[in-house]
Amino acid sequence: QVQLVESGGGLVQAGGSLRLSCVASGYSLRPNTMGWYRQAPGQKRELVATITSGGGTDYATSVLDRFTISRDNEKNTVYLQMNSLRPEDTAVYYCYAHYTGDYWGQGTQVTVSS
């Protein structure tokens, strides 16, 4: 059974930084795509960033030049470096992995105070 375990969320002041990590386990193959989505209260879950096993990336416009996604294929781990955080980045951040199907982590809270 695939498991995605996130870490690294927390409370930070505006302008600060956080780094999220997510480890995938329970499947013999490497995930095709890994990434991060987020959901703020009363909002739909939205894409933050994704990265393929070959290193191709995709970002939401709102996080361009502030967030960087990376992955370690040997460790089946994806990272999200978040810099210049804003109050509007406050949300629950969910790790995502695509194998033959889609899998999600339990979410980690990121709160940015003004």
Phi and psi restraints in degrees (value plus and minus 20) as a CYANA .aco file:
   2 VAL   PHI     -93.3   -53.3
   2 VAL   PSI     115.3   155.3
   3 GLN   PHI    -148.1  -108.1
   3 GLN   PSI     116.7   156.7
   4 LEU   PHI    -139.2   -99.2
   4 LEU   PSI     101.8   141.8
   5 VAL   PHI    -138.5   -98.5
   5 VAL   PSI      97.0   137.0
   6 GLU   PHI    -116.9   -76.9
   6 GLU   PSI     136.1   176.1
   7 SER   PHI    -174.3  -134.3
   7 SER   PSI     141.1   181.1
   8 GLY   PHI      88.9   128.9
   8 GLY   PSI     -24.3    15.7
   9 GLY   PHI     -91.9   -51.9
   9 GLY   PSI     156.0   196.0
  10 GLY   PHI     138.7   178.7
  10 GLY   PSI    -185.3  -145.3
  11 LEU   PHI    -126.9   -86.9
  11 LEU   PSI     113.1   153.1
  12 VAL   PHI    -165.3  -125.3
  12 VAL   PSI     131.8   171.8
  13 GLN   PHI     -98.9   -58.9
  13 GLN   PSI     135.5   175.5
  14 ALA   PHI     -75.4   -35.4
  14 ALA   PSI     117.5   157.5
  15 GLY   PHI      72.1   112.1
  15 GLY   PSI     -31.0     9.0
  16 GLY   PHI    -103.5   -63.5
  16 GLY   PSI    -194.1  -154.1
  17 SER   PHI    -152.1  -112.1
  17 SER   PSI     132.1   172.1
  18 LEU   PHI    -163.7  -123.7
  18 LEU   PSI     134.7   174.7
  19 ARG   PHI    -146.4  -106.4
  19 ARG   PSI     102.1   142.1
  20 LEU   PHI    -117.3   -77.3
  20 LEU   PSI     125.8   165.8
  21 SER   PHI    -150.3  -110.3
  21 SER   PSI     131.7   171.7
  22 CYS   PHI    -167.4  -127.4
  22 CYS   PSI     104.6   144.6
  23 VAL   PHI    -127.0   -87.0
  23 VAL   PSI     108.9   148.9
  24 ALA   PHI    -120.7   -80.7
  24 ALA   PSI     116.7   156.7
  25 SER   PHI    -166.0  -126.0
  25 SER   PSI     146.7   186.7
  26 GLY   PHI      75.7   115.7
  26 GLY   PSI     -12.8    27.2
  27 TYR   PHI    -156.9  -116.9
  27 TYR   PSI     119.9   159.9
  28 SER   PHI     -94.4   -54.4
  28 SER   PSI     -41.0    -1.0
  29 LEU   PHI    -121.0   -81.0
  29 LEU   PSI     142.4   182.4
  30 ARG   PHI     -98.3   -58.3
  30 ARG   PSI     120.0   160.0
  31 PRO   PHI     -81.3   -41.3
  31 PRO   PSI     119.6   159.6
  32 ASN   PHI     -86.8   -46.8
  32 ASN   PSI     -70.2   -30.2
  33 THR   PHI    -150.8  -110.8
  33 THR   PSI     118.7   158.7
  34 MET   PHI    -147.4  -107.4
  34 MET   PSI     137.9   177.9
  35 GLY   PHI    -198.0  -158.0
  35 GLY   PSI    -188.8  -148.8
  36 TRP   PHI    -153.7  -113.7
  36 TRP   PSI     115.9   155.9
  37 TYR   PHI    -142.5  -102.5
  37 TYR   PSI     145.2   185.2
  38 ARG   PHI    -162.6  -122.6
  38 ARG   PSI     135.7   175.7
  39 GLN   PHI    -160.3  -120.3
  39 GLN   PSI      97.9   137.9
  40 ALA   PHI    -110.5   -70.5
  40 ALA   PSI     139.1   179.1
  41 PRO   PHI     -75.6   -35.6
  41 PRO   PSI     109.0   149.0
  42 GLY   PHI      55.9    95.9
  42 GLY   PSI     -14.8    25.2
  43 GLN   PHI    -135.3   -95.3
  43 GLN   PSI     143.2   183.2
  44 LYS   PHI     -98.8   -58.8
  44 LYS   PSI     134.6   174.6
  45 ARG   PHI     -86.4   -46.4
  45 ARG   PSI     116.1   156.1
  46 GLU   PHI    -151.9  -111.9
  46 GLU   PSI     132.7   172.7
  47 LEU   PHI     -86.0   -46.0
  47 LEU   PSI     117.4   157.4
  48 VAL   PHI    -125.1   -85.1
  48 VAL   PSI     -78.8   -38.8
  49 ALA   PHI    -183.7  -143.7
  49 ALA   PSI     128.9   168.9
  50 THR   PHI    -153.4  -113.4
  50 THR   PSI     139.9   179.9
  51 ILE   PHI    -165.8  -125.8
  51 ILE   PSI     114.3   154.3
  52 THR   PHI    -105.8   -65.8
  52 THR   PSI     150.3   190.3
  53 SER   PHI     -84.3   -44.3
  53 SER   PSI     -43.2    -3.2
  54 GLY   PHI    -107.9   -67.9
  54 GLY   PSI     -23.9    16.1
  55 GLY   PHI      80.7   120.7
  55 GLY   PSI     -18.5    21.5
  56 GLY   PHI     -89.5   -49.5
  56 GLY   PSI     116.5   156.5
  57 THR   PHI    -142.0  -102.0
  57 THR   PSI     136.8   176.8
  58 ASP   PHI    -162.7  -122.7
  58 ASP   PSI     116.7   156.7
  59 TYR   PHI    -149.4  -109.4
  59 TYR   PSI     129.1   169.1
  60 ALA   PHI     -88.2   -48.2
  60 ALA   PSI     124.6   164.6
  61 THR   PHI     -77.0   -37.0
  61 THR   PSI     -56.7   -16.7
  62 SER   PHI     -87.1   -47.1
  62 SER   PSI     -36.9     3.1
  63 VAL   PHI    -132.9   -92.9
  63 VAL   PSI     -21.5    18.5
  64 LEU   PHI     -75.4   -35.4
  64 LEU   PSI     119.2   159.2
  65 ASP   PHI      50.9    90.9
  65 ASP   PSI     -18.3    21.7
  66 ARG   PHI    -138.9   -98.9
  66 ARG   PSI     -57.1   -17.1
  67 PHE   PHI    -129.1   -89.1
  67 PHE   PSI     127.2   167.2
  68 THR   PHI    -153.2  -113.2
  68 THR   PSI     105.6   145.6
  69 ILE   PHI    -120.5   -80.5
  69 ILE   PSI     122.7   162.7
  70 SER   PHI    -169.0  -129.0
  70 SER   PSI     146.5   186.5
  71 ARG   PHI    -168.3  -128.3
  71 ARG   PSI     134.3   174.3
  72 ASP   PHI    -135.1   -95.1
  72 ASP   PSI      83.4   123.4
  73 ASN   PHI     -84.5   -44.5
  73 ASN   PSI     -52.5   -12.5
  74 GLU   PHI     -86.7   -46.7
  74 GLU   PSI     -50.4   -10.4
  75 LYS   PHI    -122.1   -82.1
  75 LYS   PSI     -18.5    21.5
  76 ASN   PHI      29.5    69.5
  76 ASN   PSI      24.2    64.2
  77 THR   PHI    -142.6  -102.6
  77 THR   PSI     118.1   158.1
  78 VAL   PHI    -139.4   -99.4
  78 VAL   PSI     123.8   163.8
  79 TYR   PHI    -143.0  -103.0
  79 TYR   PSI     134.0   174.0
  80 LEU   PHI    -155.4  -115.4
  80 LEU   PSI      88.2   128.2
  81 GLN   PHI    -108.8   -68.8
  81 GLN   PSI      99.7   139.7
  82 MET   PHI    -135.4   -95.4
  82 MET   PSI      95.8   135.8
  83 ASN   PHI    -135.3   -95.3
  83 ASN   PSI     144.1   184.1
  84 SER   PHI      29.5    69.5
  84 SER   PSI      26.9    66.9
  85 LEU   PHI     -83.7   -43.7
  85 LEU   PSI     125.7   165.7
  86 ARG   PHI    -141.4  -101.4
  86 ARG   PSI     136.8   176.8
  87 PRO   PHI     -74.9   -34.9
  87 PRO   PSI     -52.9   -12.9
  88 GLU   PHI     -92.2   -52.2
  88 GLU   PSI     -26.7    13.3
  89 ASP   PHI    -102.1   -62.1
  89 ASP   PSI     -26.9    13.1
  90 THR   PHI     -81.7   -41.7
  90 THR   PSI     104.7   144.7
  91 ALA   PHI    -197.0  -157.0
  91 ALA   PSI     151.4   191.4
  92 VAL   PHI    -108.4   -68.4
  92 VAL   PSI     106.8   146.8
  93 TYR   PHI    -121.7   -81.7
  93 TYR   PSI     108.3   148.3
  94 TYR   PHI    -133.6   -93.6
  94 TYR   PSI     111.9   151.9
  95 CYS   PHI     -98.4   -58.4
  95 CYS   PSI     126.9   166.9
  96 TYR   PHI    -154.6  -114.6
  96 TYR   PSI     121.2   161.2
  97 ALA   PHI    -162.9  -122.9
  97 ALA   PSI     118.0   158.0
  98 HIS   PHI    -135.0   -95.0
  98 HIS   PSI     100.8   140.8
  99 TYR   PHI    -129.4   -89.4
  99 TYR   PSI    -130.2   -90.2
 100 THR   PHI    -108.1   -68.1
 100 THR   PSI     -33.8     6.2
 101 GLY   PHI    -160.5  -120.5
 101 GLY   PSI    -199.3  -159.3
 102 ASP   PHI    -119.6   -79.6
 102 ASP   PSI     118.2   158.2
 103 TYR   PHI    -151.1  -111.1
 103 TYR   PSI     130.1   170.1
 104 TRP   PHI    -151.6  -111.6
 104 TRP   PSI     127.6   167.6
 105 GLY   PHI    -101.4   -61.4
 105 GLY   PSI     159.4   199.4
 106 GLN   PHI    -102.9   -62.9
 106 GLN   PSI     -33.0     7.0
 107 GLY   PHI      77.6   117.6
 107 GLY   PSI     127.5   167.5
 108 THR   PHI    -155.7  -115.7
 108 THR   PSI     114.4   154.4
 109 GLN   PHI     -99.7   -59.7
 109 GLN   PSI     112.4   152.4
 110 VAL   PHI    -140.3  -100.3
 110 VAL   PSI     102.9   142.9
 111 THR   PHI    -143.9  -103.9
 111 THR   PSI     105.4   145.4
 112 VAL   PHI    -134.8   -94.8
 112 VAL   PSI      98.0   138.0
 113 SER   PHI    -112.9   -72.9
 113 SER   PSI     128.4   168.4
